[in-house]
Amino acid sequence: MPTLQGKTLFITGASRGIGREIALRAARDGANVVIAAKTAEPDPRLPGTIHATAREVEATGGKALPLVLDVRDEAQVQQAVAQAVERFGGLDILVNNASAIHPHGVLETPLKRYDLMMDINVRGSFACAQACLPHLLRSGEGRILTLSPPLNMNPKWFGAFPAYLVSKYGMSLLALGIAEEFRGQGIASSTLWPRTLIATAALNVAAPEAAERARVPAIMAGAAHWILTRPVAQANGRSYVDEDALREAGVTDFAPYLATPGVEPELDYFIDR
């Protein structure tokens, strides 16, 4: 089976949640993982820091480099990528996971929240891709996996929370644009989105009742691992949903991924029944 052994991953927002799970799944293969996130000191509301995740990566069998990174800061992004390349000799995979959310209507979205989503979700993904691409091209099998939704044109989603939609669809458009610009150059750029809610620490804090109707982050890590080990030409330009990706990989039993056994998970944003 294809593995990520010896590959170097640069994962944003990897101190907790889905980013952490993707890091740990790669570590099981013996990968090098750059844990790039803002949280260096414990937050009483949200467990997880770059250092805690790095220790887990090392204990799981990988090599880790924890780096404090605010993806809104171009200088920090450039410096973090340079440190990663210096430590591991190159980069093979970028996972654009860092994201901000404010799922409300236009009148309930202050401009500072709009700016935050656009700066982290779209600009941050662009800045990380721009900094990593020269190294990914040298890799020969470079990957960019962006955690953003398929471009669902159902008007229902357009009117639900336009600002958040613009930021997440912007991430997807960027990923698909990179896929086309660098097609045939040894780069695979694709997106991944959960079919259902994912029981992250943030969801547990914000809406614990919703977290009961969710799946655990391991389902996204399993899907990401499968995508990142596909041949470049097969993965490039594709918009994956976690369950569909795992079905392609041969998975048929999704019960182990339930946050609450026996409870049907709720569909995520931008996913129609």
C-alpha positions as a Python dict, from the first residue, in 0.01 Angstrom:
ca = {
    (1, 'M'): (0, 0, 0),
    (2, 'P'): (129, 354, -76),
    (3, 'T'): (249, 540, 231),
    (4, 'L'): (378, 881, 332),
    (5, 'Q'): (702, 742, 471),
    (6, 'G'): (981, 993, 432),
    (7, 'K'): (747, 1262, 298),
    (8, 'T'): (746, 1608, 454),
    (9, 'L'): (408, 1764, 528),
    (10, 'F'): (348, 2130, 615),
    (11, 'I'): (11, 2139, 795),
    (12, 'T'): (-150, 2467, 902),
    (13, 'G'): (-383, 2473, 1201),
    (14, 'A'): (-234, 2143, 1318),
    (15, 'S'): (-238, 2199, 1693),
    (16, 'R'): (-580, 2035, 1729),
    (17, 'G'): (-879, 1889, 1548),
    (18, 'I'): (-859, 1773, 1188),
    (19, 'G'): (-509, 1912, 1132),
    (20, 'R'): (-377, 1718, 1430),
    (21, 'E'): (-541, 1396, 1312),
    (22, 'I'): (-391, 1433, 963),
    (23, 'A'): (-51, 1488, 1126),
    (24, 'L'): (-82, 1177, 1342),
    (25, 'R'): (-197, 962, 1049),
    (26, 'A'): (107, 1073, 848),
    (27, 'A'): (331, 1006, 1148),
    (28, 'R'): (216, 643, 1153),
    (29, 'D'): (382, 609, 813),
    (30, 'G'): (706, 766, 936),
    (31, 'A'): (652, 1107, 776),
    (32, 'N'): (811, 1439, 868),
    (33, 'V'): (542, 1678, 989),
    (34, 'V'): (561, 2054, 1028),
    (35, 'I'): (304, 2153, 1292),
    (36, 'A'): (228, 2512, 1191),
    (37, 'A'): (-33, 2688, 1406),
    (38, 'K'): (-84, 2984, 1638),
    (39, 'T'): (-128, 2796, 1966),
    (40, 'A'): (200, 2757, 2151),
    (41, 'E'): (58, 2790, 2504),
    (42, 'P'): (-237, 2588, 2640),
    (43, 'D'): (-579, 2749, 2612),
    (44, 'P'): (-820, 2647, 2891),
    (45, 'R'): (-1109, 2654, 2641),
    (46, 'L'): (-945, 2451, 2364),
    (47, 'P'): (-698, 2169, 2428),
    (48, 'G'): (-393, 2127, 2209),
    (49, 'T'): (-74, 2316, 2122),
    (50, 'I'): (187, 2283, 1850),
    (51, 'H'): (424, 2132, 2105),
    (52, 'A'): (172, 1875, 2232),
    (53, 'T'): (93, 1765, 1877),
    (54, 'A'): (464, 1748, 1795),
    (55, 'R'): (521, 1516, 2091),
    (56, 'E'): (237, 1295, 1971),
    (57, 'V'): (379, 1286, 1619),
    (58, 'E'): (718, 1178, 1751),
    (59, 'A'): (560, 914, 1976),
    (60, 'T'): (361, 780, 1681),
    (61, 'G'): (670, 726, 1468),
    (62, 'G'): (713, 1049, 1273),
    (63, 'K'): (946, 1345, 1298),
    (64, 'A'): (800, 1680, 1401),
    (65, 'L'): (883, 2047, 1374),
    (66, 'P'): (646, 2271, 1575),
    (67, 'L'): (631, 2628, 1444),
    (68, 'V'): (423, 2922, 1561),
    (69, 'L'): (247, 3054, 1252),
    (70, 'D'): (-21, 3311, 1181),
    (71, 'V'): (-104, 3249, 814),
    (72, 'R'): (-209, 3615, 781),
    (73, 'D'): (152, 3723, 824),
    (74, 'E'): (348, 3686, 498),
    (75, 'A'): (685, 3713, 671),
    (76, 'Q'): (591, 3440, 919),
    (77, 'V'): (476, 3213, 637),
    (78, 'Q'): (798, 3261, 441),
    (79, 'Q'): (1010, 3206, 752),
    (80, 'A'): (818, 2893, 855),
    (81, 'V'): (856, 2737, 510),
    (82, 'A'): (1228, 2820, 510),
    (83, 'Q'): (1268, 2656, 852),
    (84, 'A'): (1083, 2347, 734),
    (85, 'V'): (1302, 2312, 426),
    (86, 'E'): (1617, 2367, 630),
    (87, 'R'): (1513, 2101, 882),
    (88, 'F'): (1387, 1833, 644),
    (89, 'G'): (1560, 1918, 316),
    (90, 'G'): (1245, 1999, 121),
    (91, 'L'): (866, 1986, 115),
    (92, 'D'): (631, 1734, -42),
    (93, 'I'): (286, 1824, 86),
    (94, 'L'): (100, 2136, 198),
    (95, 'V'): (-226, 2091, 389),
    (96, 'N'): (-419, 2419, 400),
    (97, 'N'): (-627, 2347, 708),
    (98, 'A'): (-621, 2675, 905),
    (99, 'S'): (-962, 2842, 886),
    (100, 'A'): (-1195, 3090, 1053),
    (101, 'I'): (-1573, 3056, 1066),
    (102, 'H'): (-1864, 3295, 1124),
    (103, 'P'): (-2175, 3134, 969),
    (104, 'H'): (-2416, 3428, 980),
    (105, 'G'): (-2598, 3656, 739),
    (106, 'V'): (-2476, 3986, 599),
    (107, 'L'): (-2628, 4205, 870),
    (108, 'E'): (-2490, 3980, 1144),
    (109, 'T'): (-2134, 3977, 1008),
    (110, 'P'): (-1916, 4267, 1127),
    (111, 'L'): (-1651, 4369, 877),
    (112, 'K'): (-1377, 4258, 1116),
    (113, 'R'): (-1521, 3905, 1104),
    (114, 'Y'): (-1544, 3923, 726),
    (115, 'D'): (-1182, 4038, 708),
    (116, 'L'): (-1071, 3763, 947),
    (117, 'M'): (-1230, 3491, 732),
    (118, 'M'): (-1093, 3631, 409),
    (119, 'D'): (-746, 3686, 557),
    (120, 'I'): (-714, 3338, 710),
    (121, 'N'): (-917, 3126, 471),
    (122, 'V'): (-836, 3274, 130),
    (123, 'R'): (-529, 3494, 172),
    (124, 'G'): (-365, 3254, 416),
    (125, 'S'): (-415, 2958, 184),
    (126, 'F'): (-273, 3161, -104),
    (127, 'A'): (28, 3276, 98),
    (128, 'C'): (111, 2922, 209),
    (129, 'A'): (68, 2782, -142),
    (130, 'Q'): (283, 3056, -292),
    (131, 'A'): (561, 2995, -40),
    (132, 'C'): (550, 2616, -68),
    (133, 'L'): (507, 2574, -444),
    (134, 'P'): (873, 2618, -546),
    (135, 'H'): (964, 2334, -309),
    (136, 'L'): (665, 2120, -407),
    (137, 'L'): (764, 2150, -773),
    (138, 'R'): (1114, 2029, -688),
    (139, 'S'): (962, 1734, -501),
    (140, 'G'): (837, 1582, -827),
    (141, 'E'): (518, 1461, -655),
    (142, 'G'): (411, 1775, -472),
    (143, 'R'): (65, 1792, -317),
    (144, 'I'): (-162, 2066, -194),
    (145, 'L'): (-469, 1955, -4),
    (146, 'T'): (-710, 2235, 88),
    (147, 'L'): (-982, 2172, 343),
    (148, 'S'): (-1269, 2343, 165),
    (149, 'P'): (-1601, 2236, 13),
    (150, 'P'): (-1707, 2127, -332),
    (151, 'L'): (-1857, 2419, -526),
    (152, 'N'): (-2223, 2345, -455),
    (153, 'M'): (-2436, 2584, -663),
    (154, 'N'): (-2755, 2522, -465),
    (155, 'P'): (-2893, 2876, -392),
    (156, 'K'): (-2979, 2757, -43),
    (157, 'W'): (-2613, 2788, 50),
    (158, 'F'): (-2568, 3124, -118),
    (159, 'G'): (-2821, 3285, 113),
    (160, 'A'): (-2730, 3106, 435),
    (161, 'F'): (-2410, 3292, 525),
    (162, 'P'): (-2264, 3474, 222),
    (163, 'A'): (-1941, 3594, 385),
    (164, 'Y'): (-1837, 3251, 510),
    (165, 'L'): (-1939, 3099, 176),
    (166, 'V'): (-1723, 3346, -17),
    (167, 'S'): (-1421, 3261, 198),
    (168, 'K'): (-1458, 2883, 177),
    (169, 'Y'): (-1548, 2877, -192),
    (170, 'G'): (-1255, 3112, -244),
    (171, 'M'): (-1028, 2844, -96),
    (172, 'S'): (-1175, 2585, -331),
    (173, 'L'): (-1140, 2809, -636),
    (174, 'L'): (-779, 2876, -544),
    (175, 'A'): (-708, 2503, -511),
    (176, 'L'): (-870, 2429, -846),
    (177, 'G'): (-687, 2721, -1006),
    (178, 'I'): (-353, 2586, -885),
    (179, 'A'): (-449, 2243, -1018),
    (180, 'E'): (-499, 2387, -1366),
    (181, 'E'): (-205, 2628, -1365),
    (182, 'F'): (44, 2357, -1271),
    (183, 'R'): (-121, 2065, -1450),
    (184, 'G'): (145, 1832, -1588),
    (185, 'Q'): (420, 1972, -1365),
    (186, 'G'): (412, 1706, -1095),
    (187, 'I'): (167, 1885, -867),
    (188, 'A'): (-167, 1757, -739),
    (189, 'S'): (-395, 2024, -589),
    (190, 'S'): (-729, 1905, -454),
    (191, 'T'): (-986, 1982, -186),
    (192, 'L'): (-1139, 1778, 95),
    (193, 'W'): (-1457, 1843, 293),
    (194, 'P'): (-1653, 1639, 551),
    (195, 'R'): (-1993, 1502, 458),
    (196, 'T'): (-2105, 1545, 818),
    (197, 'L'): (-2020, 1760, 1116),
    (198, 'I'): (-1685, 1673, 1272),
    (199, 'A'): (-1654, 1660, 1650),
    (200, 'T'): (-1356, 1890, 1693),
    (201, 'A'): (-1268, 2065, 2017),
    (202, 'A'): (-1403, 2390, 1872),
    (203, 'L'): (-1740, 2231, 1797),
    (204, 'N'): (-1750, 2073, 2142),
    (205, 'V'): (-1709, 2420, 2293),
    (206, 'A'): (-1936, 2612, 2057),
    (207, 'A'): (-2218, 2359, 2021),
    (208, 'P'): (-2177, 2048, 2238),
    (209, 'E'): (-2524, 1926, 2140),
    (210, 'A'): (-2422, 1931, 1773),
    (211, 'A'): (-2099, 1747, 1852),
    (212, 'E'): (-2308, 1447, 1952),
    (213, 'R'): (-2443, 1435, 1594),
    (214, 'A'): (-2102, 1426, 1432),
    (215, 'R'): (-1818, 1203, 1325),
    (216, 'V'): (-1471, 1204, 1478),
    (217, 'P'): (-1180, 1380, 1301),
    (218, 'A'): (-1015, 1047, 1218),
    (219, 'I'): (-1247, 1011, 918),
    (220, 'M'): (-1095, 1322, 762),
    (221, 'A'): (-744, 1199, 838),
    (222, 'G'): (-818, 866, 671),
    (223, 'A'): (-957, 1037, 363),
    (224, 'A'): (-665, 1282, 349),
    (225, 'H'): (-413, 999, 370),
    (226, 'W'): (-580, 816, 81),
    (227, 'I'): (-587, 1131, -134),
    (228, 'L'): (-225, 1218, -56),
    (229, 'T'): (-106, 872, -164),
    (230, 'R'): (-296, 868, -497),
    (231, 'P'): (-102, 917, -819),
    (232, 'V'): (-67, 1289, -891),
    (233, 'A'): (-267, 1276, -1214),
    (234, 'Q'): (-558, 1100, -1042),
    (235, 'A'): (-583, 1344, -750),
    (236, 'N'): (-521, 1672, -929),
    (237, 'G'): (-819, 1906, -963),
    (238, 'R'): (-1059, 1689, -764),
    (239, 'S'): (-1299, 1805, -495),
    (240, 'Y'): (-1338, 1519, -247),
    (241, 'V'): (-1592, 1456, 28),
    (242, 'D'): (-1445, 1240, 305),
    (243, 'E'): (-1700, 958, 289),
    (244, 'D'): (-1683, 936, -90),
    (245, 'A'): (-1303, 925, -83),
    (246, 'L'): (-1304, 643, 171),
    (247, 'R'): (-1563, 451, -31),
    (248, 'E'): (-1327, 475, -328),
    (249, 'A'): (-1060, 337, -96),
    (250, 'G'): (-1283, 39, -16),
    (251, 'V'): (-1426, 145, 321),
    (252, 'T'): (-1788, 39, 375),
    (253, 'D'): (-1832, 59, 753),
    (254, 'F'): (-1850, 413, 889),
    (255, 'A'): (-1988, 326, 1233),
    (256, 'P'): (-1643, 345, 1398),
    (257, 'Y'): (-1627, 714, 1302),
    (258, 'L'): (-1942, 814, 1489),
    (259, 'A'): (-1884, 1054, 1778),
    (260, 'T'): (-2187, 902, 1951),
    (261, 'P'): (-2252, 536, 1867),
    (262, 'G'): (-2592, 483, 1707),
    (263, 'V'): (-2659, 854, 1648),
    (264, 'E'): (-2699, 956, 1283),
    (265, 'P'): (-2449, 1234, 1203),
    (266, 'E'): (-2573, 1570, 1078),
    (267, 'L'): (-2476, 1687, 731),
    (268, 'D'): (-2214, 1961, 716),
    (269, 'Y'): (-2247, 2298, 544),
    (270, 'F'): (-2254, 2291, 162),
    (271, 'I'): (-2359, 1923, 153),
    (272, 'D'): (-2703, 1832, 18),
    (273, 'R'): (-2880, 1519, 127),
}
